[in-house]
Amino acid sequence: MATKIRLQRHGRKGYAFYSIVIADVRAPRDGKFTEKIGTYNPNTNPATVDLKFDRALYWVEVGAQPTDTVRNILSREGVYLMKHLKGGVKKGAFDEAAAQAKFEAWKADRQKGLAAVEAKLAAEKKAADAARMEAEKKANAKVQERVADKKAAEAAAKAEAEAEEAASENAEATEEVAEPATEPAAETSESVETPEEA
């Protein structure tokens, strides 16, 4: 019976995550499986892998065939490196301690690489946030300029209206001042005319 190491899909539409399972090659993708050895979530950046390392190594050593994606996952997690190192120990190229030391050195180097990638992503995110904030500040400044221009135009229109109103009031006041001088003369003529008529 041929055994495969493959992904079993879970999750909603547009947000898939996978279980890494050992299954018979004839079983359907999401069907019966022998053992679950981990999970793979490609939705995070970088992708999250939770793997039972010893069980994955055991199944690779007994000849289970991984799919291409699972082979890449196992390779990134160091399963194939450990298999290679164990082969070297069996052949007598180096002892178990040296093999473990090489694996730990590889793992430490990989962790440094992951930390560098995460730092780079964080810096890019920070730069993008700063750029977005700067663009938002510029947009806000433009809006404030437009509002200030509008308020200035309204204030100028209001001042113009007040000036016109004041000018019309001054004109009325001057007319009122001019009218009383003419009115008494009219009143006297009327008062003069009135006694004559009487």
BADRENNU-139651 format. One record per residue: x, y, z of N, C-alpha, C in turn; residue in one letter; residue number from 1. Coordinates in steps of 0.1 Angstrom, whole numbers, always signed. Each point is the difference from the previous one (the first is absolute). Layout:
// BADRENNU-139651
<site <X Y Z> <X Y Z> <X Y Z> 'A' NUM>
...
***
This chain:
// BADRENNU-139651
<site <+9 -12 +0> <-9 +12 +0> <+9 +12 +0> 'M' 1>
<site <-1 +9 -10> <+8 +12 -1> <-5 +11 +9> 'A' 2>
<site <+9 +6 +7> <-3 +10 +10> <+5 +13 -4> 'T' 3>
<site <-9 +11 +1> <+4 +13 -3> <-1 +9 +12> 'K' 4>
<site <+9 +10 +0> <-1 +11 +9> <-6 +12 -8> 'I' 5>
<site <-12 +4 +4> <-6 +11 -8> <-9 +9 +9> 'R' 6>
<site <-5 +10 -7> <-8 +10 +7> <-15 -3 -1> 'L' 7>
<site <-7 +2 +11> <-14 -2 +1> <-6 +14 +3> 'Q' 8>
<site <-9 +4 -10> <-5 +14 +1> <-11 +2 +11> 'R' 9>
<site <+1 +11 +7> <-10 +4 +9> <-2 +15 -1> 'H' 10>
<site <-10 +6 +7> <-2 +15 -1> <-10 +4 -10> 'G' 11>
<site <-4 +12 +1> <-11 +5 -8> <+5 +4 -14> 'R' 12>
<site <-9 +3 -8> <+3 +4 -14> <+9 +13 +0> 'K' 13>
<site <+11 +0 -7> <+9 +11 +0> <+9 +1 +12> 'G' 14>
<site <-1 -9 +9> <+9 +0 +12> <+3 -14 +4> 'Y' 15>
<site <+7 -7 -9> <+4 -14 +2> <+12 -2 +10> 'A' 16>
<site <-1 -10 +9> <+12 -4 +7> <-1 -15 -1> 'F' 17>
<site <+12 -7 +3> <+1 -14 -3> <+6 -8 +11> 'Y' 18>
<site <-4 -12 +1> <+6 -10 +9> <+10 -8 -9> 'S' 19>
<site <+11 -3 +6> <+10 -9 -7> <-2 -14 +6> 'I' 20>
<site <-4 -9 -10> <-5 -13 +5> <+8 -11 -8> 'V' 21>
<site <+0 -12 +6> <+5 -12 -6> <-12 -8 -5> 'I' 22>
<site <-1 -2 -13> <-12 -7 -5> <+4 -9 -11> 'A' 23>
<site <-9 -10 -3> <+1 -9 -11> <-2 +8 -13> 'D' 24>
<site <+8 -3 -10> <-1 +7 -12> <-13 -1 -7> 'V' 25>
<site <-8 -10 +3> <-14 -2 -6> <-10 +8 +7> 'R' 26>
<site <+2 +5 +12> <-10 +7 +8> <-2 +13 -5> 'A' 27>
<site <-13 +5 +1> <-2 +14 -5> <+7 +11 +8> 'P' 28>
<site <+1 +11 -6> <+8 +11 +6> <-3 +3 +14> 'R' 29>
<site <-13 +2 +3> <-5 +3 +13> <-6 -12 +7> 'D' 30>
<site <+4 -12 -4> <-6 -12 +5> <+8 -6 +11> 'G' 31>
<site <+0 -14 +1> <+6 -8 +10> <+16 +2 +0> 'K' 32>
<site <+5 +1 +12> <+15 +2 +0> <+5 -9 +12> 'F' 33>
<site <+13 -3 -1> <+7 -8 +11> <+3 +8 +12> 'T' 34>
<site <+7 +11 -2> <+5 +8 +11> <+1 +15 -4> 'E' 35>
<site <-3 +9 +9> <+2 +14 -2> <+13 +4 +6> 'K' 36>
<site <+9 +6 -8> <+13 +3 +6> <+2 +15 +1> 'I' 37>
<site <-10 +8 -4> <+2 +15 +1> <-10 +8 -7> 'G' 38>
<site <+2 +13 +0> <-9 +9 -7> <+8 +10 -7> 'T' 39>
<site <-6 +6 -11> <+6 +10 -8> <-10 +11 -3> 'Y' 40>
<site <+4 +12 +3> <-9 +12 -2> <+7 +10 -9> 'N' 41>
<site <-4 +0 -13> <+7 +10 -9> <-6 +14 +0> 'P' 42>
<site <-10 +2 +9> <-6 +14 +0> <+8 +10 +8> 'N' 43>
<site <+10 -5 +8> <+9 +9 +8> <+12 +3 -9> 'T' 44>
<site <+7 +11 +4> <+13 +3 -7> <+11 +1 +10> 'N' 45>
<site <+10 -9 +1> <+1 -12 -9> <-10 -11 +5> 'P' 46>
<site <-2 -10 -9> <-9 -11 +3> <+3 -7 +13> 'A' 47>
<site <-10 -3 +7> <+2 -7 +13> <-1 -15 -2> 'T' 48>
<site <+10 -7 +5> <+1 -15 +0> <+1 -5 +14> 'V' 49>
<site <-9 -9 +4> <+1 -7 +13> <+2 -14 -3> 'D' 50>
<site <+12 -6 +2> <+3 -13 -4> <+6 -9 +11> 'L' 51>
<site <-5 -13 +1> <+6 -10 +9> <+12 -5 -7> 'K' 52>
<site <+11 +6 +3> <+13 -2 -7> <+4 -15 +0> 'F' 53>
<site <-1 -7 +12> <+5 -14 +1> <-9 -9 -9> 'D' 54>
<site <-13 +2 +0> <-9 -8 -8> <+2 +2 -15> 'R' 55>
<site <+2 +13 -4> <+3 +3 -14> <+13 -7 -4> 'A' 56>
<site <+10 +1 +8> <+13 -7 -3> <-2 -15 -1> 'L' 57>
<site <-8 -6 +9> <-2 -14 +0> <-7 -4 -14> 'Y' 58>
<site <-10 +7 -4> <-8 -3 -12> <+9 +2 -12> 'W' 59>
<site <+8 +10 +0> <+9 +2 -12> <+10 -11 +0> 'V' 60>
<site <+5 -5 +11> <+10 -11 +1> <-6 -13 -5> 'E' 61>
<site <-12 -2 +3> <-6 -13 -4> <-6 +0 -14> 'V' 62>
<site <+2 +11 -7> <-3 +0 -14> <-13 +7 -5> 'G' 63>
<site <-7 +7 +9> <-12 +7 -4> <+4 +11 -10> 'A' 64>
<site <-8 +1 -10> <+3 +10 -11> <-8 +13 +2> 'Q' 65>
<site <+7 +11 +2> <-7 +13 +2> <-4 +6 -13> 'P' 66>
<site <-11 +8 +0> <-3 +8 -12> <+10 +11 -1> 'T' 67>
<site <+0 +7 -11> <+10 +11 -2> <-1 +11 +11> 'D' 68>
<site <-12 +4 +3> <-1 +10 +10> <+5 -5 +14> 'T' 69>
<site <-4 -12 +3> <+4 -5 +13> <+15 -3 +0> 'V' 70>
<site <+6 -3 -11> <+15 -2 -1> <+7 +13 +3> 'R' 71>
<site <-6 +11 -6> <+6 +14 +3> <-1 +3 +15> 'N' 72>
<site <-12 -3 +6> <-2 +3 +14> <+10 -8 +9> 'I' 73>
<site <+1 -13 -3> <+9 -8 +8> <+14 +4 -2> 'L' 74>
<site <+4 +4 -12> <+14 +5 -2> <+2 +13 +7> 'S' 75>
<site <-9 +9 +0> <+2 +12 +8> <+0 -2 +15> 'R' 76>
<site <-7 -11 +5> <+0 -3 +14> <+13 -8 +4> 'E' 77>
<site <+8 -5 -10> <+12 -7 +4> <-1 -15 +0> 'G' 78>
<site <-12 -5 -4> <-2 -15 +1> <+10 -7 -9> 'V' 79>
<site <+2 +5 -12> <+9 -7 -10> <+14 +2 +4> 'Y' 80>
<site <+4 +11 +6> <+13 +2 +5> <+4 -10 +11> 'L' 81>
<site <-10 -2 +9> <+2 -10 +11> <+1 -14 -6> 'M' 82>
<site <-8 -3 -10> <+1 -13 -6> <+14 -2 -6> 'K' 83>
<site <+5 +11 -7> <+13 -1 -6> <+11 -1 +11> 'H' 84>
<site <-1 +7 +11> <+10 -1 +10> <+0 -14 +7> 'L' 85>
<site <-12 -6 +2> <-1 -13 +5> <+6 -10 -9> 'K' 86>
<site <-1 +2 -13> <+6 -9 -10> <+16 +1 +1> 'G' 87>
<site <+5 +12 +3> <+14 +2 +2> <+5 -7 +12> 'G' 88>
<site <-8 +0 +11> <+3 -7 +12> <+1 -15 -2> 'V' 89>
<site <-10 -5 -8> <+0 -15 -3> <+12 -4 -8> 'K' 90>
<site <+5 +9 -9> <+11 -3 -8> <+13 +2 +7> 'K' 91>
<site <+0 +7 +12> <+12 +2 +8> <+7 +13 -4> 'G' 92>
<site <-6 +9 -7> <+7 +12 -4> <+2 +9 +12> 'A' 93>
<site <-9 +0 +9> <+1 +8 +13> <-10 -7 +10> 'F' 94>
<site <+2 +4 +13> <-8 -6 +10> <-13 +7 +2> 'D' 95>
<site <-8 -5 +9> <-14 +6 +3> <+1 +14 +5> 'E' 96>
<site <+10 +2 +9> <+2 +14 +6> <+3 +10 -11> 'A' 97>
<site <+9 -3 -9> <+4 +9 -11> <-13 +2 -9> 'A' 98>
<site <-7 -10 -2> <-12 +1 -8> <-10 +10 +6> 'A' 99>
<site <-2 -2 +13> <-9 +9 +8> <+5 +14 +0> 'Q' 100>
<site <+13 +2 +2> <+6 +13 +0> <-2 +7 -14> 'A' 101>
<site <+2 -7 -11> <-3 +5 -13> <-14 +4 -2> 'K' 102>
<site <-9 -8 +5> <-14 +3 -1> <-4 +13 +8> 'F' 103>
<site <+5 +0 +12> <-2 +12 +9> <+5 +13 -6> 'E' 104>
<site <+12 -1 -7> <+6 +12 -6> <-9 +4 -12> 'A' 105>
<site <-5 -10 -8> <-9 +3 -11> <-13 +7 +5> 'W' 106>
<site <-5 -6 +12> <-12 +6 +5> <+1 +14 +5> 'K' 107>
<site <+12 +3 +7> <+3 +13 +5> <+1 +10 -12> 'A' 108>
<site <+7 -4 -11> <+1 +8 -11> <-14 +3 -7> 'D' 109>
<site <-8 -10 +0> <-14 +1 -6> <-8 +10 +9> 'R' 110>
<site <+2 -1 +13> <-8 +9 +9> <+5 +15 -2> 'Q' 111>
<site <+13 +1 -3> <+5 +14 -3> <-6 +5 -12> 'K' 112>
<site <+0 -9 -10> <-6 +4 -13> <-15 +4 +1> 'G' 113>
<site <-7 -8 +8> <-15 +3 +3> <-1 +13 +7> 'L' 114>
<site <+9 +2 +10> <-1 +13 +8> <+3 +12 -10> 'A' 115>
<site <+10 -2 -9> <+3 +11 -9> <-12 +3 -9> 'A' 116>
<site <-6 -11 -5> <-12 +2 -9> <-11 +7 +8> 'V' 117>
<site <-3 -4 +12> <-10 +6 +9> <+3 +15 +2> 'E' 118>
<site <+13 +3 +3> <+5 +14 +2> <-2 +8 -12> 'A' 119>
<site <+3 -6 -12> <-2 +7 -13> <-15 +3 -2> 'K' 120>
<site <-8 -10 +2> <-15 +2 -1> <-5 +11 +9> 'L' 121>
<site <+5 +0 +13> <-4 +10 +9> <+4 +14 -4> 'A' 122>
<site <+13 +1 -5> <+5 +13 -5> <-8 +5 -12> 'A' 123>
<site <-3 -10 -9> <-9 +4 -12> <-13 +5 +5> 'E' 124>
<site <-6 -7 +9> <-13 +4 +5> <+0 +13 +7> 'K' 125>
<site <+11 +3 +8> <+1 +13 +6> <+2 +11 -10> 'K' 126>
<site <+8 -3 -10> <+2 +10 -11> <-13 +3 -7> 'A' 127>
<site <-7 -11 -3> <-13 +2 -7> <-10 +8 +9> 'A' 128>
<site <+0 -3 +13> <-9 +7 +9> <+4 +15 +0> 'D' 129>
<site <+14 +3 +1> <+5 +14 +0> <-4 +7 -13> 'A' 130>
<site <+1 -7 -11> <-3 +6 -13> <-15 +3 +0> 'A' 131>
<site <-8 -9 +4> <-15 +2 +1> <-4 +11 +9> 'R' 132>
<site <+7 +1 +11> <-2 +11 +10> <+3 +14 -7> 'M' 133>
<site <+12 +0 -7> <+4 +12 -6> <-10 +4 -11> 'E' 134>
<site <-4 -10 -8> <-10 +3 -10> <-13 +6 +6> 'A' 135>
<site <-4 -7 +11> <-12 +5 +7> <+2 +14 +5> 'E' 136>
<site <+12 +3 +6> <+2 +14 +5> <-1 +10 -12> 'K' 137>
<site <+6 -4 -12> <+0 +9 -11> <-15 +2 -4> 'K' 138>
<site <-8 -11 -1> <-14 +1 -4> <-7 +9 +10> 'A' 139>
<site <+2 -2 +13> <-6 +8 +11> <+4 +15 -2> 'N' 140>
<site <+13 +3 -3> <+5 +13 -2> <-8 +7 -12> 'A' 141>
<site <-1 -8 -11> <-8 +6 -11> <-14 +3 +4> 'K' 142>
<site <-6 -9 +7> <-14 +2 +5> <-1 +12 +8> 'V' 143>
<site <+10 +2 +10> <+0 +11 +8> <+2 +13 -7> 'Q' 144>
<site <+9 +0 -11> <+1 +11 -8> <-13 +4 -7> 'E' 145>
<site <-6 -10 -6> <-13 +3 -6> <-10 +6 +9> 'R' 146>
<site <-1 -6 +12> <-9 +5 +10> <+4 +14 +4> 'V' 147>
<site <+13 +3 +2> <+4 +13 +3> <-3 +10 -11> 'A' 148>
<site <+2 -4 -12> <-3 +9 -12> <-15 +2 +0> 'D' 149>
<site <-8 -10 +2> <-15 +2 +0> <-4 +9 +12> 'K' 150>
<site <+6 -2 +12> <-3 +9 +11> <+4 +14 -3> 'K' 151>
<site <+12 +2 -7> <+5 +13 -3> <-10 +7 -10> 'A' 152>
<site <-4 -8 -10> <-10 +5 -10> <-13 +4 +7> 'A' 153>
<site <-4 -8 +9> <-13 +3 +7> <+2 +12 +8> 'E' 154>
<site <+12 +1 +7> <+2 +12 +8> <+1 +13 -8> 'A' 155>
<site <+7 -2 -12> <+1 +12 -9> <-14 +4 -5> 'A' 156>
<site <-8 -10 -4> <-14 +3 -4> <-8 +7 +11> 'A' 157>
<site <+2 -6 +12> <-7 +6 +12> <+4 +14 +2> 'K' 158>
<site <+13 +3 -1> <+6 +13 +3> <-5 +9 -11> 'A' 159>
<site <-1 -5 -13> <-5 +8 -11> <-14 +4 +3> 'E' 160>
<site <-8 -10 +4> <-14 +3 +3> <-2 +10 +11> 'A' 161>
<site <+8 -2 +11> <+0 +9 +11> <+4 +14 -4> 'E' 162>
<site <+10 +1 -9> <+5 +13 -5> <-11 +7 -8> 'A' 163>
<site <-7 -8 -9> <-11 +5 -8> <-11 +5 +9> 'E' 164>
<site <-3 -8 +10> <-11 +3 +10> <+4 +13 +7> 'E' 165>
<site <+13 +1 +5> <+4 +12 +7> <+0 +12 -10> 'A' 166>
<site <+4 -2 -12> <-1 +11 -10> <-14 +4 -2> 'A' 167>
<site <-10 -9 -2> <-14 +3 -2> <-5 +7 +13> 'S' 168>
<site <+4 -4 +12> <-4 +6 +12> <+5 +15 +1> 'E' 169>
<site <+13 +1 -4> <+6 +14 -1> <-7 +8 -10> 'N' 170>
<site <-3 -5 -11> <-8 +7 -10> <-13 +5 +5> 'A' 171>
<site <-7 -10 +7> <-13 +4 +6> <+1 +10 +11> 'E' 172>
<site <+11 -1 +8> <+2 +10 +10> <+3 +13 -6> 'A' 173>
<site <+8 +1 -10> <+3 +13 -6> <-13 +6 -6> 'T' 174>
<site <-9 -9 -6> <-12 +5 -6> <-9 +5 +11> 'E' 175>
<site <+0 -7 +12> <-8 +4 +11> <+5 +14 +5> 'E' 176>
<site <+13 +1 +1> <+6 +13 +4> <-4 +11 -9> 'V' 177>
<site <+1 -3 -13> <-4 +10 -10> <-15 +3 +0> 'A' 178>
<site <-8 -10 +2> <-15 +2 +0> <-5 +10 +11> 'E' 179>
<site <+5 -2 +12> <-5 +10 +10> <+2 +14 -3> 'P' 180>
<site <+11 +4 -7> <+2 +14 -4> <-10 +5 -10> 'A' 181>
<site <-5 -9 -9> <-10 +4 -9> <-14 -1 +5> 'T' 182>
<site <-2 -8 +9> <-14 -2 +6> <-5 +12 +8> 'E' 183>
<site <+8 +6 +8> <-5 +11 +8> <-4 +12 -9> 'P' 184>
<site <+8 +2 -11> <-4 +10 -9> <-14 -3 -6> 'A' 185>
<site <-2 -12 -4> <-13 -4 -5> <-11 +2 +11> 'A' 186>
<site <+4 -3 +12> <-10 +1 +11> <-4 +15 +1> 'E' 187>
<site <+10 +9 +0> <-2 +14 +1> <-9 +5 -11> 'T' 188>
<site <+4 -5 -12> <-9 +5 -11> <-14 -5 +1> 'S' 189>
<site <-1 -12 +5> <-13 -6 +2> <-7 +8 +11> 'E' 190>
<site <+7 +3 +11> <-6 +7 +11> <-3 +15 -4> 'S' 191>
<site <+8 +5 -9> <-3 +13 -5> <-13 -1 -9> 'V' 192>
<site <+0 -10 -8> <-11 -1 -9> <-13 -3 +8> 'E' 193>
<site <+1 -7 +10> <-12 -4 +8> <-7 +12 +6> 'T' 194>
<site <+8 +10 +6> <-8 +11 +5> <-6 +9 -10> 'P' 195>
<site <+7 +1 -12> <-6 +7 -11> <-13 -5 -4> 'E' 196>
<site <+0 -14 -1> <-13 -7 -4> <-10 +3 +10> 'E' 197>
<site <+4 +0 +13> <-10 +1 +11> <-5 +14 -1> 'A' 198>
***
